[in-house]
Amino acid sequence: MTRTGRLAVALLLAAPTFVGSAVGSAAAQSMTIGSAAPPLAIAHWLKGEEVTRFTAGQVYVLEFWATWCAPCVANMGHLSELQERYAARGVHVIGLSDEPLQTAVAFLCTRYGEKQAPQLERTRYALATDPDRSVHEAYFEAAGLSGIPAAFVIGKDGKVEWIGHPAEMDAVLEAVVSDRWNRAEHEARARAELEARRALREAEARLKEAVEKERWEEALLALDVLVQDPEEGDLYVPTAAGILLARLKDDARGYAYVRRVATEHWEDNAWLLYQMAWLLSGHPQFPLEEARRDLDLALQYARRAVELDPQDYHCTMLAGIHAQRGEREAAVAAQQRAIDRLEALRPKILPEELERFEAELAALRATLARYEALGK
């Protein structure tokens, strides 16, 4: 999992959030392949052709994005190329943000990348904003989506042909435009997947209710189902461990669970080892009293996480555990490694991410200074 990815999914519950946990909406999914595309009641069109209704025989790409979303911004060149390639064949690309009009306008006045290309020129397709989120509700939320960028391909008869990441839709768009797309086949597959995830959605609803009412054993039963999800099951594991240790204060079950997770993922999942180390060393949102922490075990897991994947946040975790143990030199060394790892990413940082990057770097350096002062 990448630096940004580790925070991409959060436990959307009344209880405190454990980094990386996930609960999606339990609301019934009403938008899928084959659904009639709702009309576009868009508040503000920034550039390009306005679309208020879908014309028979035309194909539309509706992409949901935001000015703060780096992958969305990076993909704008690709969408521009698609618009130019298919314009003569009746394709209309629309990028839709739910941000205020002034935010989107300010974004178009900025520049992008090493060549400092003006965003206004770089985006050669229609852009609009939907601050009341009416279109987001009709499409994005109705389809049960949780991450951007996300795109809908709307076919020549006004029905949804495909839903997914815009970077993956080239072949789909070509097939739809060329009348080679088998909607029935993909609709059947989408509905089968939807049915297969019904038990997961029901478990998500049970988990949400259980946490809100602090029924921790019921929450664990729901989590037993959710951790089996082949796609996102790992994201629920830290929540189960946190409930056992911090909510139920059941050290026997909690530590047994943590050890089992670590053993099962010792060779392949640095992120889970990192989460277990964080929990055992005193996670701020699933706090353990000092007497109940196991810093030896936490150190073991943190070291392994760094061995598998020396990301800056893994190194920071390791440094923090060393600091708790009073191991000043080891803490300083691990924190410096975190700073070096983060600094190495500087050439890849987009202009719109630079302020946040510098703030994160400054925070790491402040922590380093605190560790250097230990014992003095």
Secondary structure as UniProt FT lines:
FT   TURN            3..4
FT   HELIX           5..7
FT   TURN            19..20
FT   TURN            33..34
FT   STRAND          44..47
FT   TURN            56..57
FT   STRAND          59..64
FT   TURN            67..68
FT   HELIX           70..74
FT   HELIX           76..86
FT   HELIX           87..89
FT   STRAND          91..97
FT   HELIX           101..108
FT   STRAND          111..112
FT   TURN            113..116
FT   STRAND          117..118
FT   HELIX           119..122
FT   STRAND          126..129
FT   TURN            131..132
FT   HELIX           134..136
FT   HELIX           137..141
FT   TURN            142..144
FT   STRAND          150..154
FT   TURN            156..157
FT   STRAND          159..164
FT   HELIX           166..168
FT   HELIX           170..177
FT   TURN            178..179
FT   HELIX           183..196
FT   HELIX           198..212
FT   TURN            213..214
FT   HELIX           216..226
FT   TURN            227..228
FT   TURN            230..232
FT   HELIX           233..236
FT   HELIX           237..242
FT   HELIX           243..247
FT   HELIX           251..264
FT   TURN            265..268
FT   HELIX           270..280
FT   TURN            281..282
FT   HELIX           290..292
FT   HELIX           295..308
FT   HELIX           312..324
FT   TURN            325..326
FT   HELIX           328..343
FT   TURN            344..345
FT   HELIX           346..348
FT   HELIX           351..353
FT   HELIX           354..372
FT   TURN            373..375
//
